[in-house]
Amino acid sequence: MRRPSLAQLIEIENDPAFLAFRCPRSGALLWPLVRNQFLRQLISDLYYQQAPLVSAVPAVPRRQALGALARVLGHNVRQGRMRGEVLVVGTGAGHFQREGLWFNRITDYLAQESCADTVTVEGVVDWHVPHPRWNQRVAYWLPWQGAITVAGRLLPRDRHVATARELLEYARQRASHLLGLTIADSNMDMLVGMLARKLARLPVMQHAYRRLLERVKPRLVLLEQACYGDFAPFNQIAREMGIRVAEPQHGMVSGGHDAYCYAPELRESEAYRACLPHDFLGYGAWWNSQINVPVQKWVIGSPHYSEQRRSMASTETAQTDILLLGDGIEFSLYLALAQELAHLLRGRYRIVLRPHPLERAEVSARFPEGRAGEVLIDSNRDIYSSFASAHAVVGEVSTGLFEAQGTAGRVLLWETDKARFSYPQHPFSGFADAQALVEALGEPQSERSGVLAEEIWAPDWVGNYRQYLAQALAAPG
């Protein structure tokens, strides 16, 4: 039996009943709060071999968390109250050092080119509070995130669990009836617990978001991951307050990405659209054409790609590496491919494995010497430093494949079922296994697709972004 595509999976939610499941207290839609996790549980069972896409939240390391919290509280107090026309909200992923200062490749370019009074609010990743910062108008979300997390652990009651189970059992029945897919009871219990905690903490989360927006008083919010269901409460509150919300593209989007593709029933629902941002600011027209999220799509370009390509134009580095890109989930799968490749190539190239940012700390702890046998573990925080010495960049599901085009020697897609699910359309040459990859490396390069570079990476991101700002700030929320 052929495994389903995302277009087939989202038929599960193509049912008006999903718009009827609501929070008894606030009336908020429940499906956005668990949609990504439910779909990813199905995707995980179908396409991931060695590690799950969805797992229970790990215990918080108290010493690291308290240390980060103390630093953040001191920083936020020193910043005082900040107001601005533009509020940038980021996860805190994407930091690298730029001229000795920490710079966020996802949000700081936009903050730099926005109004002078732009405010950034950022999460903390791996308990690392970046200091000193390039962007000086930053506050950290960790104190509120801590309060939200604690509320999710202490407040759930039987009624939250019952409400969560009713929705998820309905979704599981739809998956079974339409596609013959099952979810194990243990995984269902995990999803039910996850949604019950989100439901219990929803009032605290809504209060926190409203308080943030009341204090900063923005007219426009640039919200990383705004199309993800967990940010539905933020989008709803911003809309109620007449504030426009846009998601700047931060990585790969495609016809296989659950956060950016929706069933017709949801796309046509005014209530569901209120859970989403107003705008999506894409890297290029090609990306925008891959997704059907019911928001206004703008072509902006990728600030980090453009700036890094410009800085690399004058430097020449010997391209001696085969660079493999991890996906953040199944590191051992990529390590096995890298080790087999090292054996087959026998020193003709350096084999370098780059962990995804989500797994960087764990992999570093596992391989403190920076290598696994003949395979080097890439420690560069910025991927473009690794591209410079790459004869070839190899990956399965990674934005880095697109970023490597025109920078590395060549780009090759590991054509697994997972890759075909994630990229229903793509511009890459592919290979099936390590032996096929070695053979491909010896063949002349060929263009597989007629997709133009400008359709993937639009030029003049500064001009495009300023044009967007002028229109967004002039329009009502």
N, C-alpha and C positions, 0 to 999 in steps of 0.2 A: 504493500500500500504506500503510495506517495505521500510524504509528509506535507501538511498544509502550509501555504504561504501566510503572511500576515493579513493579506486581503481576505483570505478565507477565515482566519481566526477572528477577525473583528466582526464577522457576521454574528457572532455570539451576542454582541451588544446592540445589534440592529433590531431593537425591540423597545417599544415605548415603556415597558415595565421598568426599565432601568432608570427612567426619569421619575418614577413614583417612589423609589426608595429614598427617603429623606431623613435628616436628623429630626427626631421628635421635638427637640428643644428650639432649634433655630430654623428648621425647614431647609437647611442646606442639602444639596444633592450628595449622596453617599458614594456613588459609583466612582467619581473622580478620585476619591481618597484611597481607593484600593485597585483601581483599574490597571495601572502599570504593573503592580505586583501580581495580580491575578494572571494577566496575559503573559508576564515573564515566567510565571510558574509553568504554564503550558509550554512556552518556548524552551525553557530550561529542560523539561522532560523530553522534548523532541530533539533538541539540537546540541545540548551540552553534555559532554561525556564524563568529565572528571570533577567538576565543581558546579554547584547550583548558582543560578542567577539570583535567586531569592533565598535568603537565609535569616535566621533569627539574629537580632541585634546583639553584638557581643557586649560583654560587661565592660564598663568604663574603667580604665586604669586610674585609680583615685589620685595618686601622687601627680601624674602628668596633668590630669584634668584640673586639679586644684592649683597647680603651678600656672597653667595657662589662664585660668580664671582670675588669679591675682594680678597677672600682668595685664590682662584685658581690662579689668575694673579700673586699675590705675590709669591706663591709657585713655579710657572713655571719660573718666573724671577730668583729666587734663584737657581733653578736647572741648568739654562743655557742650552747650546746646548749639547745634549746627542747623542752619536752614538753607534751602536752595531750590531753584526752579527744577533741577534735575536730580533725582535720587538714583544711584546705581547700587543694586543689591546683588552680591555675588556669593558663591559658595566658599571662596577662599582657595579653590584649586587654581593652578596655573601660574604660580609664582616662580620667577627666576631672577637672578641678579643682573642688574643693568647699571654699569658704572658704579658698582659697589653698593647699590640700593636695591631693595626688593621691589619688583615690578610685577603686577598681575597682567599676564598677556591677554586675558579675557575681558577685563573691565577697565584697566587703567588707561589704555589708549582712548577709550570713549570718554572717560572722566576728564582726561586732558583736553579733549577737543570740544567738550560741552561748555556750559556757561561757567563763569569764574567762580560762582558759588555752588558748584556741583558738590553733592555729599555722597560718599560711598559708605555702605554698610556691608560688612563681610563676615562670613563664617570662618571657622578655624579648622584646618585640615591637619590630621596627625598631631594635634596639640601644638603645632608650630605657629607662634605669633611672629610674623615677619617684621624685623626691625634692623636697621632703619628703612623707612619706606620712601619710595619715590613720590607717591601720592600722599600728601599731608592731611587731606580732609577725609580721614577714614575713622569710623567707629566699628567696633566688633559686636556681633550678634550673640556671642556665647552666653552672656548672663540670661538673656531671654530664652535662648535655646535650652539652657539648663532647666529653667523653670517649666518650659513646655514638656521636656522629657520627663521631669519628675511628676508632673501632672498626669502624663500618660501612664506612669507606673502605679501611682497611688489612687487615682480616681475611678478606674473602670469598675463597673458593677454588673450584676447579672443582666440588667436590661441592655447594657451596651453590647455584651456578648451575644444576647439573643437577637438584637437588631443586626449585628454584623453577620451572624450565621445565616439569618434569613436571606440576606442579599447574596452571600457567597454560595449558598446551596442552590439558589436559583441560577446563578451563573454557571455552576458546575453542571447542573441538569441541562442547560443550554449547550454546553460544550459536548456533553455526552450524546445528546439527541441529534445535534447538527453534524458533529465531526467524529463521533465515536471516541472522544478523548476522556480520560479519567484523571483525577487528581487524588493522590493517596490521602487517606484520612489524617495522617500525621502532618502533611503539608497543608491540608485544609484547616487543621487546628491552629497551625502557625499563622495562616492568613487571617483567620477569625480573630485571634489574639491581637494581631497587628492592627486590624481595623477597629476593634474594640478600644484599643489604646488611643487611636487617632480620634475616635468619636468622643472619648472621655476628655481628651485634652483640647478639643475644638474651641470651647469658650475661652480658654487661656490664650490659645493661638490667635483667635480673632481679636481679643483685647490687645495683644502685643502688636499685631500688625496695625490696628487702628491707632494705637498710641504712637507708633513710629511715624505714621503718615501725618498725624496731627502735629507732631513736634517739628518735622522737617518741612512740611507744607509744600511738597513738590507739585509741579504741574505735569511732570512726566517721570515715570519710573522705568529704568532699564533693568529688567529682572532676569538674571541667568536662570535657565530651566523653567521659564514661566509657563510653558506648555505642559509640563509634568503635572499630574493630578494633585500632588502634594501641595502645590502652590495655588490650587483653586480658591482656598479661603482668602489669600492675599489678593488675587485678581478680583474677586467679588467685592471685597471691601473697598479697593481702589476705585472700582466702577461706581459704587454707591457714593463715594466722595467726589466723583467727577474728575478723577486722575487717570490719565492715559498710561497704559502699560505696554511695553515692547520687550520682546525677547531677542537679544542679539545672539546670532548663531555662535555656539561655543565649540562645536565638534560636528561629527558626522550626523547628517539626517538623510533619510532614504525611505523608499517604499517599504522597507523592512523594519522601520523604527517605530515602536508602539506609541511613543509620546507625540508623534507628528502625523499619525494616520488614524482616522476615525470612521466609524460606520455612518451611513447616511442619516439614520435616525438621530444621532447625536449632532452631526454637522448642521442639521436643519432646526435644531432645538434652540430657541432663544435662551432658555434657562441654562442649557449646557454651554452655550457660547459665552455666557456671563462668567463661567469658570475659567475662561481662557484669556490671554492678553488681547489687546487690540491689534498689535502688529508683530510681525516676525521680520528681523533684519538679516537677510541671508548673505552668504559669501558671494553668491552669483546666481544667475537665472537658472542654471542647471539644477542646483540644490532646491530652489523654490519649486521647480517643476516636479520634483520627486514626491512631494508631500501634499496632503489634502486638508491639513488642519484649517478650520474655518476662521482665519484671521486675515488681515491685510498683509500681503507679502511685499517687502521692499528689497531691492538689490543694493547692498551697501559695499560689499567687499570684506576682506579679512585684514584688519589692521596688522596683526602680528605677522601673517604671511607676507604682506607687502613690505613691511619694515625690515624683516629679516632677509628677504630676497634682495632688497636694496643694499643692505650692509654686506651681504655675501658676494655681491657682484664683482668687487675688486680683489677678492681673495681667491687664491688657488691652492687646493690641498690635494695631495695624492689620494685617489679613491681606491683603497685597498680592503675595505670592509664589506661583508655581507651582513646587513643590519636587519634583524628580525624584530617585529613589533608585537609585544604582548597585548592581550585584550582586557586585562584586569580581572579575569575570571579563572582561566585555565592555564596558569603559568607553566605547569608541568608539561602540558601538551607542546608548548612552544620550545621548552627546554629540550624535550626529546627530539624534536625536529632539528634544533640547532646542533645537538650532539651528533646526530646521524649525518648532518651536513658536514660537520667538522671531520668526521671519519672519511667521508667520500671525497672531500676536496683536499685532504692531507696537506694543509699548509699553504695552498695556493692563495687563499684569502684569510683574513682574520674573520672569525665568526663572532658577531656581537649581538647579544640579546638585550633588548630594551624593555624593562618592565613598564607596564602602564602606570601612570601616576597613582592610581588607587592601590597598587600593590608594591610601590617603590620601597616603603619602609619595611614591609615584611620580607621582601626579597633581599634587601640590604642586610637585615639581621641574619637571614639564612646563609648568605654568602658574603661574610664580612671582608674577605680578601678580594672581592670583585671578580671572581671567576668561578665557573663550575667545570672543572677539568680543562678542556681546550676551549671552552666557550667563555668569552668575556662578558661581564654584566655591565651594561652601559649605565654610568652614573650621572651623565649630563642632565641637568634639570631642564634645559631647553633643547628640544628635539633637533633644531636646525644645526646645532653644533655637531650632532651625530650624522646628519645628512651630508655634511661637507666632505667626510672621508668615506662615504658609502659608494662602492661600485654598484651595489643593488640594494634596494629596500624591499623587504618581503613581509607580508602580513595577511591577515584573514579578515578582521573587522576592525579597522582603524582609520581615523581621519588622516593619520600620518602618511598613508599611501598617497592621498591626494596632495598633501603638502610636499611630498618628495618629488613630485613630477617637475622636471626642469631643474631640479637641484641635485639630486643623486644621479648616478649613472643610469639606472633603469629601475622600474617598479614592477613587481610581480605579485599577483594575488594568489593566495593559497585557496584553490577552488574546492572548498568543502561544502557540505550541505548547509552548514551554518553561514558560510560566506554567501552562498546563493540565496538563502533566506534574507540575510541582511541587505544584500545589494541585488535586488531584482534587475537593476541596470547599473553598469559601471564601464569605465573606459580602459580597463587594464588587460594585459596578457596574463594568462594563468598557468598554474601547474598543479598536479595532483598529489605528488609526494616528493621526498628528498631527491630521489634519483631523477625524477622529471625536472626538478628545479636545477640540478647540476647540468642537465642537458640544455635547459632553456638558457642558462648563463653562457653557454658556448655558441648560441645561435645569434644571428644578426637581429638587431632591434627592429620591431615593426609596430606601427600604430594600429591598434585594434579598433579604435573608435574615432569618429569624426567630431567628437565633442571638442569645441575650441577652448583653449586655456582661459579666455576671457569669460566664457560662460560658467566656468567653475570658480575662478578668482577674478571678480570684477575689478578693473583698475580705478584709481582715484577714490579710495575709500573716504578720504577727508572731505572731498567735495560732495560725494554722495551722502555722507553722514550729516554734513551741515545743511544740505538741502532737506533731508528728513527732519532734522531738528526744527528748522524754520516752519515747516508745515505742521509738525506735531504740536509745537508749542503755541501755534496760532489757532489750533482746532480745539473745540470743546472735548472733554473726556468722555 
